[in-house]
Amino acid sequence: MPDSNNLPQYNPVQIAYLVKDIKESARRMSSATGAGPFYVIENIELEWCEHRNTACDFVHSSAYGQWGDVMMELVQQEDAGPSPFRDMYEPGEQGIHHVACFVDSIDETIGLYDALGYPLATRAKAKVGTEFAFLDTNKILGHMLEIYVPDETLLGFYGLVKDASLKWDGSNILRSI
């Protein structure tokens, strides 16, 4: 078995927190860290989702802002069903949930982490076409790892959030897309 102390090296592009209220949390995180502005997307629709090999809805809302070189995502789960967030937190709890990284292949990365003892928790595809997965790396990292292949839509969104932060004067913290 490969050495589980030597995980593959990927550059983090996002840090995400599960929160009770994305709008209140965006204001608080902006004040505390200078992150922002935050783009709010409510009730994100997925084309499909499987959590622990079972189909699920995984309805959630997110606020995305820039924190230095890394995107910050604040996630609010909208339903009580199973999800990568419920694996770590009960309803009403909040805290750091995952770090996201771009990878060349979702399938290969899932296989590599599974061989190291860190299984797939969730795999899904957004309505905009981006596929993503959460790997259960809690035992070694203390949080999950989200992976996705950087397609044109995803890179465009990351660019939008980062560009907005470069000219941001600290006002208008919450924005819609």
N, C-alpha and C positions, 0 to 999 in steps of 0.2 A: 504494500500500500504506500502511496506517496506520502511524503512528510507533510502533515497537516499544519505544521508551524510555518510553512513557506507558501503562502497564498500567491496566486498570480498577481503581478503588479499592474494595476490600472490607476489612472488619474481620476480622482473624484471630481465630478462636475456638479454635484448637487448634494446638499444635506437636507434631510426632511424630518419634520416633527409632526407627531399626531397631536392635535389640539382640540379643545372643546368648541372654539369659535374662531374661524379663520380670519374674520375681519378684525375682531378685538386683538387677536394674537399678532396680526400684521402690524397694527398700530404699536403694540407693546414691543415687538421685535425691532421695528424701525427705530423707536426711541432708545432701546437698549443697545442696539448694535450698529445702527446707521444703515441697515439693509433696506432696500426698496428701490423704486416704488413697487408695490405688489399688484400683480394682475390676478383678478379673482375669476375663477371659472367654477360655477355651481353645478351640481348634479352631473358630473362628468359621465358621459355615456360610453360604454364599452361594447364592442362588437361581440366579444365573447370573453369569458373568464373561467378559469379553473383554479380552485384553491384546494391543495392537498388531494388532487386527483378527483375533485367533485366540482361540477358546474355550480357557479354562484353568480350573484348580481354585482356585488362589490360597488355599491353606489357611494360616491364620495365627492366632496368639493375641495378645491385647492386654491391657495394663494401663492403666487410665484414672484419672488423678488431677488435682486442680486445682492450678495454679501461678499464684497471684494471680488475675487476671481471665481467664486462658487455661487451657484444658484441656491436660494433657500426656498424650500417648499413647506407650506403649512397645510396639513391635511385634516379634514373633518369628515369622519365616516357618517353617512346619512342613514344607513340602515343597521339593523342589529345582527345581520348575518355574518357568516364566517369570512375572514379576510386576513391578509398578512398583519394588519393592525390589531385585530382581535387576538392574534397569536401572542402578542406582547402586552396588550393593554385592555382592561375592562372598560365598558362604557363609562365616560366621565373622567377617566385617567388620561394623562398626556405626558409626552416626553419624546426624546429623540427616537426615531424609528429606523431610518435607513440612510445610507450613502449611496448615491447613484454613480455609475460609471458607464462610459461607452465601451462596447466590445465589438469585435469583428464578426462573431457568430454567437447567437443566443444558445443554439443547440450545443455547440462545442463547449461553451463556458458552463452551461448546466452540467454537462457530462464531467468536466474537469472538477468542478466543486463537489459533485456527488461522489466522485472517486475519493475526494479528500474527507468525506464525511459531513458535508454541508448540503443538505437536500434542497430541491426545489420546493418552495412554499406555494407560490402563485405564479401563474402565467396568463397573460391577457393580451387582447388587441383593442386599442382605442378605435373609436369610429373614424378618426382621421387617418388610420392605417398603421400607426406605430405599434409594434409589438414590444412587450416588456415582460420582465420576470423578476420575482423576488426570491433570492436565495437565503436560506436560513443559516446565517453566519453568527447567530447570537452567542454560541459557545466560545468563539474565539474573538469576535469583534465587539460583542455587546449590543449589536444592532443587525438588521438585515442589510443585504446588498441588493440594490436594484440594478438591473442591467438592461441595456437596449442598444441596438445598432443605430448609429447616428444617420438617419435618413434626412432628406431635404426639409420635410415639414418640421422635424424635431430641431434640426440645426437653425432653421428660421426662427422658431420660437425662442430658443436659447439666445439667439442674436437680438431679437426684439427686447427681451428682458434686460440683457446686458447693456444695449445701446441706450435704453431709457434711463438706466442708472448713471450713465456717464454725464448726462446733461440735467440730472435731477437736482432740484434746489431744496428738497425735503418737504415740499408741499404736495398736496394731492396724492396721499399715500396709497389709496385704493383706486384701482382702475379696472375697467371692464374691457373685454376683448370682443 
